[in-house]
Amino acid sequence: MSKQPINTNEKPGIFDKPENVKRLLRIFYLCVILLLIVDIFYHKHTYFAWEGYFGFYSVYGFVACVILVIVSKYILRPMVMRKEDHYDD
Amino acid sequence: MTINALPPALILILGGLLVPLLKGRTRQAVLLLLPVISFINLLQIPVGSHWVFPFLSDQIVLGRIDKLSLIFGYIFHLVAFLSALYALHVNDTVQNVAGTVYAGAAIGAVFAGDMFTLFVFWELLTISATFLILARRTEKALGAGFRYFMVHVAGGLCLLAGIIIHVFQTGSAAFDLIGLGTTASWFIFIGIGVNCAWPLLHPWLTDAYPEATITGTIFLSAFTTKTAIYALARAFPGTEELIFIGGAMAAFPIFYAVIENDLRRVLAYSLINQVGFMVVGIGIGTALSINGAVAHAFNDLLFKGLLFMTMGAVMYRTGKINATDLGGLYKSMPWTCAFCIVGAASISAFPLFSGFVSKSMVMEAAALGDMRWLWFILLFASAGVFHHAGIKIPFFAFFSHDSGIRCKEAPPHMLLAMGISALLCILIGCFPQYLYSLLPYATDYEPYTISHVLAQTELLFFSALAFTLLLLAGIYPAEIRSLNIDADWFYRKGGRQVYRFCQWAFDGINDWANRTIAQKMTKRLSRFFEEPGGNFQKYGYRLLVETSGIDKNYEKMEKQIDIRSRMATYSVGAGVLLAVMILAFASLLLFFR
């Protein structure tokens, strides 16, 4: 963030301060925990039995994204990534 | 029946063609007004089939107005207006005409009551869209536009073949439920599939859309795929194959989107992903799922258009679109950033945003049909779309590391177009009943149950948590300046190989023929015919000498022949010799005739 020739008179953006980013992250983690707490106490009306298990959607959302990223990065990218001029002859 | 209105597509297409005659403010005003006038015209047309003309042994229907075509007609007009507003600064006749005609063609296609009319508008879509790509006037755009055109011409021909066989077999050109079964239906099915960007048929989309002009992409992202969705909903509802195709469409592009650097290409992949949900909805074929597919098409036109608009605005101001070059723009373009987040929330189906009220219909239809695998795939795609379109797009463009770019906020007309789109995304998300009342089937679907809201919020927040943790841990794939090959490799590289092979094979034959026939043969023949009689004798004698081995007088003899031939002192003249040869050749030909 420091290497750019930024105008020194410029007002720093709210995310230029690390403590703001930290605060935002803390709020986010709190929301995540709150959601899990709500999930314990609220019994969902569902079509499939597994939807009603505790934290099903949380776990699925988390695992799905981790798998998505891992597969994209370690399997797909080595397979398909080429130089930008791959098609220019 | 006489009505005081024009066929739905006429105003935009004819109006678009008249645009080159206008200049400056007048042209801008007309470009904005055309969709409005066309929309008012549409409202004057009652439900039913209008502008029916006899054609060959059948009839063409320019205006089939029912609930299914109307909802597409409404949203196409709205998007045509928003796109025109967004593109108000563009003073390029090619783009002005192509954009307007393109929207008109899409409207013509959804109101077409017969297959011939559908086909004509279908092709007009291809032609006008190609110009929107070429208008970027870069070498890459030229290549992408050419490939776009070739793929769509092939798809169009497939559709035409299907239509002709279908009309021949059934005797009717009416465009209604076809269903999969006959050869003709397969041709039509695949022809539509090309425009719908089915897996393996899809690379024209991710190839061309990011290469088109900034404003051209807004138009492009709207009409071609959604017209195809309309055609599928009309002709192939409940076709089981569509469930598999749609499932694949929803799932595979998200992997590409995660590693793609060009943010407009990320959106192009997520466009296929969203169309996948619609295709699944049509494939399931229940009233709920078709409603869901149509509603999702309606919403997608708005939020995907909005996302492309925000990325277009970033590109317009910074000249850059790769994630590696952007970042920290929230300070320079706060409004664009806010609109982008609304678009991202909508496509991710956050409660209170438009995607939530339509995607859930398709999910619920899959659950009601007890399609477990499909349900899991769609849920995976839902989490994935939030990951790449919901977080990645706004994060890398507007936050992430500060790229040091300081630019102006997007121009007012762009902000207005984005603002209206964003507002509609929120309004539809909060008051879905207005959208539901437009759907083809009556519905009392209620998206806002506590279970559903909680489930979706959990899914999204934990996807976001995964993103955050992976990013903080440094596992999230860094954006790399690169290119990811896709199914278009087969015709881009493969095509070139075929080209090279042909070059090698045909040029080889050509070269050989040139060397041996054109050069050597003519030289020898001309030398031979300088002294045909003498040469004939000489070669004959040489043959005799070589076979018999007697060569005492050979050189002397040859000299003698030469002298005699030059002095023309043959007892038999050269002319007679030639005549005899020709006669001999002719009699040979006659013999083997």
Interface residues (C-beta under 8 A of the other chain):
Chain A: M1 K3 Q4 P5 I6 N7 E10 G13 F15 D16 L25 F28 Y29 C31 V32 L35 L36 V38 D39 Y42 K44 H45 T46 Y47 F48 E51 G55 Y57 S58 V59 Y60 G61 F62 A64 C65 V66 L68 V69 I70 V71 S72 K73 L76 R77 V80 M81 R82 K83 E84 H86 Y87 D89
Chain B: G143 I254 F255 Y256 V258 I259 G328 Y330 K331 E364 A367 L368 R372 W375 L379 F380 A383 G384 H387 F399 H401 D402 S403 G404 R406 T449 I450 S451 L454 A455 Q456 T457 E458 L459 L460 F461 F462 S463 A464 L465 A466 F467 T468 L470 I475 Y476 P477 I480 R481 S482 L483 N484 I485 D486 R492 K493 R496
